[in-house]
């Protein structure tokens, strides 16, 4: 009883907690009262109604059989069971109920009038949760008993559920353990468990297998494990374990082990130590795996990367260069370096399928065969296959099943093993990239063959590229030549067109200028011929006079035209000599004296006596023309002034230095400067330039009125330029004109000798 009370006390606390937390639904309970005494049932109902923590739905039966039936139907939260029922006692009811609901623990409070500990024990053993003495019945202990019965029942149900769940968890754990074991076995992963306190080591079967030990033969000692490690790796393995424990770090270490048959194998171990709270190491757990496959794959990957890099480098170099010879040389050097072999060559086919070694990379101990022409009939018979991309590999010429003569030929080049890869140009077989191993037989690896094949493909690209480049170069040269020819033709055409234009212009002008006097002559002579003036000798004479003047003008014009043409055609071949400038001017003035007199114009000359280097006739011609114009355009009683002075000006505008040879070895250092000035009508500003062009005049009537040809100044300009001099005019309309002529002058040697001229 005391036990139950203690329990009741514990659950009271729990009950309070739950009450506070409970929901409205939880606070409603269905209670089945199995009691034959009506008064007692009333009492129970009354007590229950006083419990303000719960609302009770109360079901009642008088007999045990009724009670069992009602339980089945209503599934109440608890039963208040009287011990003495008309049809059975409380224990019998409990048994029957247990049978009915198949649970050992029943939410039943058994009530009796007797103090009977034995009965209480029996009731509890039969599944009742609570035992209540009717004589002690109060609202509170009824409520508590009911509550405990319900809660105990719930707890027991929970325990049962937990047990079930636990069972299921254990099952899952077993399954997982099995899966892990299978996974470890399939991953060939060994597990070790090292008790650091006892020193005992446990290995699973996979661990033993990895260490080439029979299952179960590992004796569990660290020393046995240590003996399995490769002697060179023992210290580092031991150190790694110590470090992991000391630093409480994860162990991860790779080392070699030696099997009983002496073979060496790579192992990787990972593990972790576990420690007591005090920090003392307790045990260490870990795994071991064989990492040879991984290492091999890493090595293969590494090799592939290296090859890839080489191919990339080569591709890069090929793209950078268009020099085929350089590309081929780089390739053989690189291939020999990569293969670590004795000789690598590029063999180029000639149209008759003979071939020559055009580049070579060869070790110092082996003979050079570059530029050797090789006639290999064996290669010849393989041409078709090479064209299809065939690669031939001989690891040892003595075991290659080839003819003796072929072996001898290979021997003559010191070849022991070779690898022959075709180089194609488009679909054509261009040559072969051949690697020779001379020192010993050589098994060529697939990866090596692949690399050389890839490089041969790059070479094919380079060859095509170089071809295209060469072709482009030829085309470029041809295009440049064509362009040059075109330019020449264009220049010639332009020149011809310019000449044609000039000619047309000239013909136009000349025909116009010639036609004018001719028309005049034709008119006069026509009138005479017609005899219109037969009776008028005076008029006839005038007509003849006109015809004579025009004839004279025509002759002059033709002379001038021819003169000008001659001047321009014979440029640079003036007959120059030393003459006195003043004398030349005097001659011109003399020639023009009658004209000056007729026009009543006086000529004033201011010219020192000075030797100048000129073509005298031509310079006199210039002076006559300038003087003639000045006289023509001077008013009566006008004065024409002629001056000459020397200017120290070594700069000669239009003098080509190469032309200085015309002046001997001397350099012009001064210029003579002539001016012819009149006080006539002057020349308008817009004509100052043009009057030096052929047939250009200030006024169209000038030639007729003044008897000119319009060619005089053009001739003067041409003569001045042939002396590397300049001629120009300055004038103000109505105020006369001044014509300037400058001529560069060399230093006369006699003057130099005399020291009269500065250098
Ligand atoms: P022309 O035989 O007609 O004189 P020029 O070539 O010598 O031919 O002169 C061309 C033109 O320049 C002349 O027709 C005239 O109109 C003008 N000219 C030349 N000299 C003078 C000058 N001293 N005064 C005014 N006009 C001049």
Boltz pocket constraint, residues with backbone or C-beta under 6 A from the ligand:
constraints:
  - pocket:
      binder: B
      contacts: [[A, 625], [A, 626], [A, 629], [A, 630], [A, 633], [A, 678], [A, 680], [A, 681], [A, 682], [A, 683], [A, 691], [A, 693], [A, 696], [A, 697], [A, 698], [A, 699], [A, 702], [A, 703], [A, 707], [A, 708], [A, 709], [A, 710], [A, 711], [A, 712], [A, 713], [A, 714], [A, 737]]
      max_distance: 6.0
